[in-house]
Amino acid sequence: MAALLMHRNTFVPVPRLIDYVWGDEAPPSAVNSLQSYVSRFRKLLEPGPPDGSVRLVRSVPGGYSLHAPDEQVDGVRFARLVSDGRSLLEAGRAMEAYRCLTRALRLWRGPAMAGLADHEPLAAEIARLEELRTSATEYLATASLALGRNEEAVALLKGVIRECPLREGPRAGLMLALYRSGRQAEALALFRTTRAMLIDELGVEPGHELARLQQSILRQDPALARPALTV
């Protein structure tokens, strides 16, 4: 149950769990149904018969709690790997960052909390995880560029732009990746389409980063050919 995972190692009262599951449309049988859901969840996590060991899902007066160490929760492991990957990037350790961020993104098997995207109590946590995945993909693209894996960076950044079309950062990264791949015309075309989109959608010109990058590409600045980070 997503609510117990979000609040692992803490007591979650029954009324709050009912609100997570049904919101304002809780049926009269909500308490009994919740007990059934928890029982099935417990069997999923603890398939063997009770052996006297501490249960992961515990029933306490008035509610439930899920006890799980951080290393067993994918969301926590993912956040730590992304943080480590970003730190490695900032330290100029591109290969280590690449490996760390690749491990992080491999933890994903689909959308965050698949099937619950429209469930209001979970919306903030789902948005946080999806935003972190987008950031991880951008960091991985940066590491790829630093390692000279330009085409890989192109593919990664195109994916980010499909999900977040108004972000200028990924578009700047894609322009650079295209340029380093020998696709200068595509990089400049991307600037033009980005400028048109920003004016049409937001009524603003591209930011300084994009504008400077366009000028650097036009004059084929030698600095653009150098990786931004060392390996």
DRENDO-1510 file (C-alpha; in Angstrom, 1 decimal, always signed):
<recs>
REC; n; res; u; v; w
REC; 1; MET; +0.0; +0.0; +0.0 .
REC; 2; ALA; +1.5; +3.3; -1.2 .
REC; 3; ALA; +0.4; +5.2; +1.9 .
REC; 4; LEU; +2.2; +2.8; +4.3 .
REC; 5; LEU; +5.3; +3.0; +2.1 .
REC; 6; MET; +5.2; +6.8; +2.1 .
REC; 7; HIS; +5.1; +6.8; +5.9 .
REC; 8; ARG; +7.2; +3.7; +6.6 .
REC; 9; ASN; +8.5; +3.3; +10.1 .
REC; 10; THR; +5.8; +5.5; +11.5 .
REC; 11; PHE; +2.3; +4.9; +12.8 .
REC; 12; VAL; -0.5; +5.7; +10.3 .
REC; 13; PRO; -4.0; +5.9; +11.8 .
REC; 14; VAL; -6.9; +4.0; +10.2 .
REC; 15; PRO; -8.9; +7.2; +9.3 .
REC; 16; ARG; -5.9; +8.5; +7.4 .
REC; 17; LEU; -5.5; +5.3; +5.5 .
REC; 18; ILE; -9.1; +5.3; +4.6 .
REC; 19; ASP; -8.8; +8.8; +3.3 .
REC; 20; TYR; -5.8; +7.7; +1.2 .
REC; 21; VAL; -7.8; +4.9; -0.3 .
REC; 22; TRP; -11.3; +6.3; -0.7 .
REC; 23; GLY; -11.1; +10.0; +0.0 .
REC; 24; ASP; -14.6; +11.4; +0.6 .
REC; 25; GLU; -16.3; +8.3; -0.9 .
REC; 26; ALA; -15.4; +5.8; +1.8 .
REC; 27; PRO; -18.0; +3.0; +2.0 .
REC; 28; PRO; -19.6; +1.8; +5.3 .
REC; 29; SER; -17.4; -1.2; +5.0 .
REC; 30; ALA; -14.2; +0.8; +4.7 .
REC; 31; VAL; -12.6; -0.4; +8.0 .
REC; 32; ASN; -13.2; -4.1; +7.1 .
REC; 33; SER; -12.0; -3.6; +3.6 .
REC; 34; LEU; -8.9; -1.9; +4.8 .
REC; 35; GLN; -8.1; -4.8; +7.1 .
REC; 36; SER; -8.4; -7.1; +4.1 .
REC; 37; TYR; -6.1; -4.9; +2.0 .
REC; 38; VAL; -3.5; -4.9; +4.8 .
REC; 39; SER; -3.7; -8.6; +5.2 .
REC; 40; ARG; -3.1; -9.2; +1.5 .
REC; 41; PHE; -0.3; -6.7; +1.5 .
REC; 42; ARG; +1.3; -8.5; +4.5 .
REC; 43; LYS; +1.1; -11.8; +2.7 .
REC; 44; LEU; +2.8; -10.2; -0.3 .
REC; 45; LEU; +5.7; -8.9; +1.8 .
REC; 46; GLU; +5.8; -11.9; +4.2 .
REC; 47; PRO; +4.8; -15.0; +2.2 .
REC; 48; GLY; +6.0; -17.5; +4.7 .
REC; 49; PRO; +4.2; -18.5; +7.9 .
REC; 50; PRO; +4.9; -16.4; +11.1 .
REC; 51; ASP; +8.1; -17.6; +12.7 .
REC; 52; GLY; +8.3; -15.2; +15.6 .
REC; 53; SER; +10.4; -12.6; +13.7 .
REC; 54; VAL; +9.3; -9.0; +13.7 .
REC; 55; ARG; +6.6; -8.3; +11.1 .
REC; 56; LEU; +7.2; -5.8; +8.4 .
REC; 57; VAL; +3.5; -4.7; +8.5 .
REC; 58; ARG; +2.4; -4.3; +12.0 .
REC; 59; SER; -1.1; -3.8; +13.4 .
REC; 60; VAL; -1.1; -1.3; +16.3 .
REC; 61; PRO; -4.1; +0.1; +18.2 .
REC; 62; GLY; -5.9; +2.4; +15.8 .
REC; 63; GLY; -3.7; +1.9; +12.8 .
REC; 64; TYR; -0.8; +0.2; +11.1 .
REC; 65; SER; +2.9; +0.7; +10.4 .
REC; 66; LEU; +5.3; -0.6; +7.8 .
REC; 67; HIS; +8.8; -1.2; +9.0 .
REC; 68; ALA; +11.4; -1.4; +6.2 .
REC; 69; PRO; +15.0; -0.3; +6.0 .
REC; 70; ASP; +15.9; +2.4; +3.5 .
REC; 71; GLU; +17.8; -0.1; +1.3 .
REC; 72; GLN; +14.6; -2.1; +0.7 .
REC; 73; VAL; +12.6; +0.9; -0.6 .
REC; 74; ASP; +13.3; +1.6; -4.2 .
REC; 75; GLY; +12.2; +5.3; -3.9 .
REC; 76; VAL; +14.8; +5.9; -1.2 .
REC; 77; ARG; +17.5; +4.0; -3.0 .
REC; 78; PHE; +16.8; +6.0; -6.2 .
REC; 79; ALA; +16.9; +9.4; -4.4 .
REC; 80; ARG; +20.3; +8.5; -2.8 .
REC; 81; LEU; +21.8; +7.3; -6.1 .
REC; 82; VAL; +20.6; +10.5; -7.9 .
REC; 83; SER; +22.1; +12.6; -5.1 .
REC; 84; ASP; +25.4; +10.7; -5.3 .
REC; 85; GLY; +25.4; +10.9; -9.1 .
REC; 86; ARG; +25.0; +14.7; -9.0 .
REC; 87; SER; +27.8; +15.0; -6.4 .
REC; 88; LEU; +30.1; +13.0; -8.6 .
REC; 89; LEU; +29.2; +15.2; -11.6 .
REC; 90; GLU; +30.0; +18.3; -9.6 .
REC; 91; ALA; +33.3; +16.7; -8.6 .
REC; 92; GLY; +34.2; +16.1; -12.3 .
REC; 93; ARG; +34.0; +12.3; -11.9 .
REC; 94; ALA; +31.9; +11.7; -15.0 .
REC; 95; MET; +32.4; +7.9; -15.4 .
REC; 96; GLU; +31.4; +7.2; -11.8 .
REC; 97; ALA; +28.5; +9.6; -12.1 .
REC; 98; TYR; +27.4; +7.8; -15.3 .
REC; 99; ARG; +27.4; +4.4; -13.6 .
REC; 100; CYS; +25.6; +5.7; -10.5 .
REC; 101; LEU; +22.9; +7.4; -12.4 .
REC; 102; THR; +22.4; +4.4; -14.7 .
REC; 103; ARG; +21.9; +2.3; -11.7 .
REC; 104; ALA; +19.4; +4.8; -10.3 .
REC; 105; LEU; +17.3; +4.9; -13.5 .
REC; 106; ARG; +17.3; +1.1; -13.8 .
REC; 107; LEU; +15.2; +1.0; -10.6 .
REC; 108; TRP; +12.3; +2.4; -12.6 .
REC; 109; ARG; +9.9; -0.1; -14.1 .
REC; 110; GLY; +7.1; +2.3; -15.2 .
REC; 111; PRO; +5.4; +5.4; -13.9 .
REC; 112; ALA; +5.7; +6.3; -10.2 .
REC; 113; MET; +2.9; +4.5; -8.3 .
REC; 114; ALA; +1.4; +3.3; -11.5 .
REC; 115; GLY; -2.4; +3.5; -11.6 .
REC; 116; LEU; -2.5; +6.0; -8.8 .
REC; 117; ALA; -1.6; +9.2; -10.6 .
REC; 118; ASP; -5.2; +10.6; -10.2 .
REC; 119; HIS; -5.3; +9.8; -6.5 .
REC; 120; GLU; -5.1; +13.2; -4.8 .
REC; 121; PRO; -3.5; +12.2; -1.5 .
REC; 122; LEU; -0.5; +10.7; -3.4 .
REC; 123; ALA; -0.2; +13.4; -6.1 .
REC; 124; ALA; +2.6; +15.3; -4.4 .
REC; 125; GLU; +4.8; +12.3; -3.8 .
REC; 126; ILE; +4.2; +11.0; -7.4 .
REC; 127; ALA; +5.2; +14.5; -8.7 .
REC; 128; ARG; +8.3; +14.5; -6.6 .
REC; 129; LEU; +9.5; +11.1; -7.8 .
REC; 130; GLU; +8.7; +11.9; -11.5 .
REC; 131; GLU; +10.6; +15.2; -11.2 .
REC; 132; LEU; +13.5; +13.4; -9.6 .
REC; 133; ARG; +13.5; +11.0; -12.5 .
REC; 134; THR; +13.6; +13.8; -15.0 .
REC; 135; SER; +16.5; +15.4; -13.1 .
REC; 136; ALA; +18.4; +12.1; -13.1 .
REC; 137; THR; +18.0; +11.7; -16.8 .
REC; 138; GLU; +19.4; +15.2; -17.3 .
REC; 139; TYR; +22.3; +14.4; -15.1 .
REC; 140; LEU; +23.0; +11.2; -17.0 .
REC; 141; ALA; +22.9; +13.2; -20.3 .
REC; 142; THR; +25.5; +15.6; -18.8 .
REC; 143; ALA; +27.7; +12.7; -17.8 .
REC; 144; SER; +27.3; +11.2; -21.3 .
REC; 145; LEU; +28.4; +14.4; -22.9 .
REC; 146; ALA; +31.4; +14.6; -20.6 .
REC; 147; LEU; +32.4; +11.1; -21.7 .
REC; 148; GLY; +31.9; +11.9; -25.4 .
REC; 149; ARG; +28.8; +9.7; -25.7 .
REC; 150; ASN; +27.0; +12.4; -27.7 .
REC; 151; GLU; +24.4; +10.3; -29.4 .
REC; 152; GLU; +23.3; +8.8; -26.1 .
REC; 153; ALA; +23.0; +12.3; -24.7 .
REC; 154; VAL; +20.8; +13.2; -27.7 .
REC; 155; ALA; +18.4; +10.3; -27.1 .
REC; 156; LEU; +18.2; +11.0; -23.3 .
REC; 157; LEU; +17.5; +14.7; -23.8 .
REC; 158; LYS; +14.9; +14.2; -26.5 .
REC; 159; GLY; +13.0; +12.1; -24.0 .
REC; 160; VAL; +13.2; +14.8; -21.3 .
REC; 161; ILE; +12.0; +17.4; -23.8 .
REC; 162; ARG; +9.0; +15.3; -24.8 .
REC; 163; GLU; +8.0; +15.2; -21.1 .
REC; 164; CYS; +8.9; +18.8; -20.3 .
REC; 165; PRO; +8.8; +20.8; -23.5 .
REC; 166; LEU; +9.1; +24.3; -22.0 .
REC; 167; ARG; +12.4; +23.6; -20.0 .
REC; 168; GLU; +15.3; +25.5; -21.5 .
REC; 169; GLY; +18.0; +23.5; -19.8 .
REC; 170; PRO; +17.4; +20.2; -21.7 .
REC; 171; ARG; +17.1; +22.1; -24.9 .
REC; 172; ALA; +20.5; +23.7; -24.4 .
REC; 173; GLY; +22.0; +20.3; -23.6 .
REC; 174; LEU; +20.4; +18.9; -26.7 .
REC; 175; MET; +21.8; +21.7; -28.9 .
REC; 176; LEU; +25.3; +21.0; -27.5 .
REC; 177; ALA; +24.9; +17.2; -28.0 .
REC; 178; LEU; +23.8; +17.7; -31.6 .
REC; 179; TYR; +26.6; +20.1; -32.3 .
REC; 180; ARG; +29.2; +17.7; -30.9 .
REC; 181; SER; +27.6; +14.9; -33.0 .
REC; 182; GLY; +28.4; +16.9; -36.1 .
REC; 183; ARG; +24.8; +18.1; -36.5 .
REC; 184; GLN; +25.2; +21.8; -36.4 .
REC; 185; ALA; +22.3; +22.6; -38.7 .
REC; 186; GLU; +20.0; +20.5; -36.4 .
REC; 187; ALA; +21.3; +22.3; -33.3 .
REC; 188; LEU; +20.5; +25.7; -34.8 .
REC; 189; ALA; +17.1; +24.6; -36.1 .
REC; 190; LEU; +16.4; +23.5; -32.5 .
REC; 191; PHE; +17.1; +27.0; -31.3 .
REC; 192; ARG; +14.8; +28.5; -33.8 .
REC; 193; THR; +11.9; +26.1; -32.9 .
REC; 194; THR; +12.6; +26.7; -29.2 .
REC; 195; ARG; +12.5; +30.4; -29.6 .
REC; 196; ALA; +9.2; +30.3; -31.6 .
REC; 197; MET; +7.7; +28.0; -29.0 .
REC; 198; LEU; +8.7; +30.2; -26.0 .
REC; 199; ILE; +7.4; +33.3; -27.7 .
REC; 200; ASP; +4.1; +31.6; -28.6 .
REC; 201; GLU; +3.6; +29.8; -25.3 .
REC; 202; LEU; +5.1; +32.2; -22.8 .
REC; 203; GLY; +5.6; +35.4; -24.6 .
REC; 204; VAL; +9.4; +35.5; -23.8 .
REC; 205; GLU; +12.6; +35.2; -25.6 .
REC; 206; PRO; +15.1; +32.4; -24.9 .
REC; 207; GLY; +17.2; +32.9; -21.8 .
REC; 208; HIS; +20.9; +33.9; -21.8 .
REC; 209; GLU; +22.2; +30.4; -21.8 .
REC; 210; LEU; +20.4; +29.4; -25.0 .
REC; 211; ALA; +21.2; +32.7; -26.7 .
REC; 212; ARG; +24.9; +32.4; -25.9 .
REC; 213; LEU; +25.0; +28.8; -27.0 .
REC; 214; GLN; +23.4; +29.7; -30.3 .
REC; 215; GLN; +26.0; +32.4; -30.9 .
REC; 216; SER; +28.8; +30.0; -29.9 .
REC; 217; ILE; +27.5; +27.4; -32.4 .
REC; 218; LEU; +27.3; +29.9; -35.2 .
REC; 219; ARG; +30.9; +30.9; -34.8 .
REC; 220; GLN; +31.9; +27.3; -34.1 .
REC; 221; ASP; +33.6; +28.2; -30.8 .
REC; 222; PRO; +36.3; +25.6; -30.1 .
REC; 223; ALA; +35.3; +25.5; -26.5 .
REC; 224; LEU; +32.1; +23.7; -27.4 .
REC; 225; ALA; +34.1; +20.7; -28.6 .
REC; 226; ARG; +35.6; +20.1; -25.2 .
REC; 227; PRO; +33.8; +18.0; -22.6 .
REC; 228; ALA; +32.3; +20.1; -19.8 .
REC; 229; LEU; +33.7; +17.7; -17.2 .
REC; 230; THR; +36.8; +15.5; -16.8 .
REC; 231; VAL; +36.5; +11.7; -16.5 .
</recs>
